[in-house]
């Protein structure tokens, strides 16, 4: 029997928070809004207070969104929730509609949520907590990229444990114990027989981002929609034509899950 084919894989790298004008209703000194969309997992935005706080982005003109993503937060520590919204106002927000349902993430839970496509000028996130101010390290909003081909014999980010094991052996040869060094999850995004048209439409924008920044990855939307990874690449095999005049490429990834 052939290998199981992963169905739908998404990469989330476009982030309108990077290109729009972002404002917040509150933030703690030393923990600015920029920390929530700089693609760095070790710094974060802090809301500065409990209750409802808003991160709003003005794109200047109608801009399409069909996904949002979240990572490195402490919402569950403060009974926190998050909800993306949009407004159809052309020069200022008029009223707000929900882009997605309100989410109550579990501890350290990453979210990658495809949504019904909307094209407006104004978007915002409503972040609420009932006890202390919440913090967010990675927040993204934009259009996701759908990989063209399913994969066979694929190691998912959740199963790609990448650890160095150092065993201690006594003088008599008996094992004394082991020390395990975590090095991040490791896996490869591999695409074969991709059409040149897909490469022409998507490759340059994708690679300009992932060569220097992190990105979100969902490896199987139909069967594992909660298995989301925050990734970076340490090796890229750029597109090459194969004998059938299609193209192959691969992206070696490290990830946090």
C-alpha positions in Angstrom: 0.0 0.0 0.0 1.2 3.5 -0.7 1.9 6.0 2.0 -0.9 8.0 3.6 -1.4 11.3 1.7 -1.7 14.4 3.9 -4.7 16.3 2.6 -4.5 20.1 3.0 -1.4 21.9 4.3 -1.3 25.7 5.0 1.6 28.1 5.5 0.8 31.3 7.3 3.5 33.9 6.7 1.6 37.0 5.5 0.9 39.3 8.4 -1.0 42.5 7.9 0.1 43.7 11.3 3.5 44.2 9.8 2.3 46.3 6.9 -0.7 48.2 8.4 -1.0 50.9 11.0 -1.4 49.2 14.4 -2.9 50.8 17.5 -3.8 49.4 20.9 -6.1 50.7 23.6 -3.6 49.7 26.3 -0.1 48.3 26.8 2.4 47.9 29.6 5.6 50.0 29.5 8.4 48.0 28.0 6.1 45.5 26.3 5.0 47.3 23.1 2.5 46.2 20.5 5.3 45.5 18.0 6.4 42.5 20.1 3.2 40.7 19.1 4.0 40.7 15.4 7.8 40.6 15.1 7.9 36.8 14.6 10.2 36.4 17.7 9.0 33.9 20.3 10.9 35.4 23.2 9.4 38.8 23.5 5.7 39.8 23.9 3.1 42.5 24.1 1.4 43.0 27.5 -2.1 44.4 27.6 -1.3 46.5 30.7 -4.6 45.8 32.4 -7.3 43.2 32.7 -10.7 43.5 30.9 -11.1 44.1 27.2 -8.2 45.5 25.2 -8.1 46.0 21.4 -5.3 45.6 18.8 -6.5 47.4 15.7 -4.9 47.5 12.2 -5.8 50.1 9.6 -4.7 48.8 6.1 -5.4 52.1 4.4 -7.5 50.3 1.7 -9.5 47.1 1.5 -7.3 44.1 2.1 -8.2 40.4 2.0 -7.9 38.2 5.1 -8.7 34.5 5.3 -6.7 33.3 8.3 -5.4 34.4 11.7 -3.0 32.7 14.1 -1.8 33.0 17.7 1.2 31.6 19.7 3.2 32.2 22.9 0.5 33.7 25.1 -0.7 33.4 28.7 -4.5 33.8 28.0 -5.3 30.6 29.9 -3.6 31.9 33.0 -6.0 34.8 33.3 -9.3 33.2 32.0 -8.5 35.1 28.8 -10.2 35.0 25.4 -9.4 36.4 21.9 -11.7 37.2 19.0 -10.8 38.7 15.6 -13.2 41.2 14.1 -13.6 43.5 11.0 -15.3 46.7 10.1 -16.6 47.7 6.7 -16.1 51.4 7.2 -14.1 53.1 4.3 -12.6 56.0 6.2 -13.2 54.9 9.9 -14.6 51.9 11.6 -18.4 52.0 11.7 -19.4 48.8 13.5 -17.6 45.6 14.1 -18.4 42.1 12.9 -16.8 38.8 14.1 -14.3 37.4 11.7 -14.2 34.2 13.9 -15.8 32.9 17.0 -14.4 33.9 20.4 -11.5 31.5 21.3 -10.5 30.4 24.8 -7.1 28.8 24.2 -5.7 26.2 26.6 -2.3 26.6 28.1 0.3 27.4 25.4 -2.1 26.4 22.7 -1.3 27.6 19.2 -4.1 28.6 16.9 -4.2 28.6 13.1 -7.7 29.4 12.0 -8.8 29.7 8.3 -11.8 31.9 8.1 -14.3 33.0 5.4 -12.5 35.5 3.2 -13.2 39.1 4.0 -11.8 42.2 2.3 -12.0 45.4 4.3 -9.8 48.2 5.6 -10.1 47.7 9.3 -9.4 44.7 11.5 -9.0 44.2 15.2 -8.4 41.6 17.9 -10.4 41.8 21.1 -8.4 40.3 24.0 -10.1 39.9 27.3 -9.0 38.7 30.7 -10.8 38.6 34.0 -7.9 38.7 36.4 -4.5 40.1 35.2 -3.3 41.6 32.0 -2.6 39.1 29.2 0.5 38.8 27.1 0.9 37.7 23.4 4.2 36.8 21.7 3.0 36.0 18.1 -0.2 37.2 16.4 -0.8 37.0 12.7 -3.6 38.0 10.2 -3.6 37.8 6.5 -3.9 35.3 3.6 -2.6 31.7 4.0 -0.8 29.8 1.3 -2.1 26.4 0.4 0.6 23.9 -0.7 -0.3 22.3 -4.0 0.5 18.7 -3.3 -0.2 16.2 -0.5 2.8 14.4 1.0 3.5 10.7 1.6 5.7 9.3 4.3 5.6 12.6 6.0 6.9 13.3 9.6 4.6 15.9 11.2 6.0 18.7 13.3 4.3 17.0 16.3 6.3 13.8 15.8 9.5 15.3 14.6 11.3 15.2 18.0 14.8 16.4 17.5 16.9 15.7 20.7 20.5 15.0 21.4 20.9 12.1 23.9 24.1 11.8 26.0 24.4 8.5 27.8 26.7 8.1 30.8 28.4 4.7 31.2 30.1 3.5 34.3 33.5 1.8 34.5 31.9 -1.6 34.4 29.9 -0.7 31.3 26.6 -0.2 33.2 24.4 2.7 32.1 24.3 5.4 34.7 21.8 7.7 33.1 21.0 9.9 30.2 20.9 13.6 29.6 18.5 14.8 26.9 19.0 18.1 25.1 16.0 19.5 23.2 16.8 21.1 19.9 13.3 21.9 18.6 11.0 19.8 16.4 12.5 18.9 13.1 10.6 18.0 9.8 10.6 18.7 6.1 8.0 20.3 3.9 8.5 18.4 0.6 6.6 19.2 -2.6 6.9 17.2 -5.8 5.3 17.7 -9.3 4.3 21.3 -8.5 3.1 23.2 -11.5 5.4 26.0 -12.7 2.4 28.3 -12.6 2.1 27.7 -8.8 5.8 28.4 -8.4 5.6 31.6 -10.4 2.6 32.8 -8.4 3.8 32.0 -4.9 7.4 31.1 -4.5 9.2 34.5 -4.4 6.9 36.1 -1.8 7.1 32.9 0.4 10.8 32.6 0.2 11.5 36.3 0.8 9.7 35.8 4.2 10.8 32.4 5.4 14.5 32.9 4.6 14.7 35.5 7.4 11.5 35.2 9.5 9.3 32.6 11.2 6.0 31.3 10.0 3.0 29.2 11.0 2.4 25.8 9.5 -0.7 23.5 9.6 0.2 20.1 8.3 -3.3 18.5 7.9 -6.3 20.8 8.1 -8.9 18.0 7.7 -7.6 15.5 10.2 -5.4 17.5 12.7 -6.5 21.2 12.7 -5.2 21.8 16.2 -1.7 20.6 15.4 -0.1 24.0 14.6 3.6 24.7 14.5 5.7 27.9 14.7 8.5 27.3 12.3 11.8 28.5 10.9 14.0 27.0 8.2 17.6 26.0 8.2 17.8 24.6 4.6 15.9 25.2 1.4 16.1 23.1 -1.8 14.9 25.6 -4.3 12.5 24.6 -7.1 14.0 22.4 -9.9 12.3 20.9 -12.9 11.9 17.2 -13.0 11.6 14.9 -16.0 7.9 15.6 -16.3 8.4 19.4 -16.6 6.9 19.9 -13.1 8.9 21.2 -10.2 10.2 19.8 -6.9 11.3 21.7 -3.8 11.7 21.1 -0.1 12.0 23.2 3.1 13.8 21.7 6.1 12.2 23.1 9.2 12.7 23.5 12.9 9.6 24.2 15.0 8.0 25.0 18.3 4.7 23.4 19.1 
